[in-house]
Every structure is written in C-alpha cells, then in structure tokens.
Amino acid sequence: MTRWLPLLALLVACSPRNGLQPLSDDDDSADSDDCSTFDNAWPALTEEFAEYEGTGVQPGDLLFNFKLNDQNGDRMCLAQMLGQPLIVDASTRWCGPCNEAAAESMELLEVLHGIGQSTIITLMVQDFTGSPARPADIDWWVNEYGIEGYPVVLDEDEATADVWQTGGAYPLFYFVRPDGTIDQRLSRKPDEGEIIDFVSSVHGG
C-alpha cells in the first residue's frame, strides 16, 4: 500500500479541495491557477516515483494525473475530479464509437447523477484526419453533441494518449475509482449498463 502514497499525495495536492469534490463553475476557488504549479505526473519521469511498481495504465494502478485545457480554455487536472467515480475516455473525431459515446453522454450523465456523484472526462486526442487535435476540434465536439457539465480536454500533441499506451486504437475507456485507482480499462465503447453498474458499485448499489 505504501507504494501508492507518493502518487496519491501528489494527485491530492493538485486540488484545492484535497480531491474530495469536483470544482464547479460557481466555486470561487475554481480558477485557472488551480493546476498552475502541477505538471503532468508520469512516475517514470520523476525521481520521487522511482519505486512506483505500477504502469499507471492498468487496473489496480493509479491513473496518472494530467493537466490540460478544457473546452472553456481553463487549465484543469484529473486530481480536481477525485472523490467520485470517473468515466474517462480518450477519443478522436474520426472514431465512430467515440462519436456514439459522445452522442449518448449527456443522457448517460443524467442517469449517473441519479445514482450518485460521478462525472465523465473526455480526452480529445486526434481530429478527423488522424492529426493531433486542436481547440477547434473540441469546440466542434462540444457543440455537435451538446456537451455540458463535464470537461472535454485537449491532449496536447497526444502526449497523454501516448503515456496511456493507446496504441492508436480508440476509444479507450477507464473506469476510475474515487481514489484515482483504475477499476477497468476497456479498448472499446462500454455498454451503458457496464458504466451504470460500476458507478452503482462505488455508491454501494
């Protein structure tokens, strides 16, 4: 268990609420500086994680933190969202199942909120040609699927997707527990029932 503590401490340090609650638009503490002193946390690149035994991308590992710009141009980090079950996906504009998941996401989010606190995070990796995504791709995605209430973040030069070892196959879905531990890694679009079952299990259902 001690092998998780350094990374967990770093994840928690990113959030002004100590990772217990997501930040909301009406929270005075939610500003662009919340992640300003925090860089992407890949243990392999930092000396303090030299004894970390996980890969950061498989079930049982802590999902490595990222600090990226969302659809509003605000800098946000994964650690801000800890304290609740997370559905995190790496998606591209050219990927059919990715688009299907986005089209269903707002209805799904409403169902999940009926179960308990939870959210979705989408990592936009590539545009419709397979080139690295740009802010315009996030704008299109959000407007096309009417996304509100959860972050869609720009993966800068596919750096995060590379660390997550997607292998160029999309979508990639993570079910993440409130402490940042990966519960499931799926190289496909999950069924709605799988997501509901995961969130329900976290909330004791």
Secondary structure, 3 states (H helix, E strand, C coil): CHHHHHHHHHHHHCCCCCCCCCCCCCCCCCCCCCCCCCCCCCHHHCHHHCCCCCCCCCCCCECCCCEEECCCCCEEEHHHHCCCCEEEEEEECCCHHHHHHHHHHHHHHHHHHHHCCCEEEEEEEECCCCCECCHHHHHHHHHHHCCCCCCEEECHHHHHHHHCCCCCCCCEEEEECCCCEEEEEECCCCCHHHHHHHHHHHCCC
